[in-house]
Amino acid sequence: MEGSDPELGLVYYLFSRHGILPGDYYSRTQGEKDLLWALSSYEANKKAPPVPGGQDGEEHQTQKNKPPYLRAAEGALTRTRLHQG
């Protein structure tokens, strides 16, 4: 079942790339977790290689080929925006 828990994928990413321990992540408030999702999503989009097949010759990243933590982060951000608006 590897890759089936997007939050665990994010925790691994934060630990392996930034040295943030899992306990540090899980002890944060929901708002801080949402911010970590957003920042990780931004960073992943900046570092991810572009995917061929965009409109007008541009390359884009489709939902299908995004990492699970990135898809989950975008979903969490959408839910947060809906609750705020």
HUVENSUL-V826811 format. One record per residue. N is the residue number from 1. PSI is psi in whole degrees, 0 to 359 (NA if undefined). NEAR is the number of other ideal C-beta (glycine too) atoms within 8 Angstrom. D_CENTER is the distance of its C-alpha to the mean C-alpha in Angstrom with 2 decimals. Layout:
[[N:PSI:NEAR:D_CENTER] [N:PSI:NEAR:D_CENTER]]
This chain:
[[1:28:4:19.04] [2:134:3:16.67] [3:5:6:13.07] [4:347:5:13.99] [5:101:7:12.14] [6:325:10:8.33] [7:321:8:8.80] [8:322:7:11.08] [9:320:13:8.89] [10:318:15:6.71] [11:317:11:10.31] [12:314:8:11.59] [13:313:11:9.35] [14:322:12:10.37] [15:312:11:13.84] [16:327:6:14.39] [17:331:5:13.24] [18:358:6:14.16] [19:18:4:16.61] [20:118:8:15.17] [21:148:7:17.00] [22:318:7:15.71] [23:327:6:18.45] [24:320:8:17.41] [25:309:13:13.97] [26:339:7:15.74] [27:355:5:18.53] [28:160:9:16.65] [29:165:5:17.19] [30:322:6:14.91] [31:320:6:14.71] [32:321:8:13.68] [33:318:10:10.92] [34:320:11:9.68] [35:319:8:10.15] [36:321:13:8.29] [37:311:14:5.05] [38:315:10:6.38] [39:320:8:7.65] [40:321:14:5.11] [41:314:12:3.78] [42:313:8:7.56] [43:317:8:8.48] [44:320:13:7.07] [45:326:9:8.81] [46:324:6:11.71] [47:339:5:12.20] [48:136:8:11.72] [49:142:3:15.26] [50:152:8:16.31] [51:128:10:17.39] [52:152:5:21.06] [53:14:6:22.33] [54:172:10:21.30] [55:148:5:23.92] [56:36:4:26.78] [57:356:4:25.89] [58:155:6:22.48] [59:148:7:19.61] [60:168:9:16.37] [61:122:8:13.34] [62:161:8:13.88] [63:324:5:11.81] [64:324:4:13.60] [65:9:6:12.72] [66:148:12:8.94] [67:151:7:7.48] [68:321:10:7.29] [69:330:14:4.22] [70:317:12:2.81] [71:318:11:6.01] [72:321:13:6.00] [73:317:14:4.04] [74:321:10:6.48] [75:319:8:9.01] [76:320:10:9.04] [77:320:12:9.59] [78:315:8:12.19] [79:320:8:13.85] [80:317:9:14.09] [81:321:8:15.67] [82:323:7:17.99] [83:330:6:19.17] [84:326:5:19.85] [85:NA:4:21.67]]
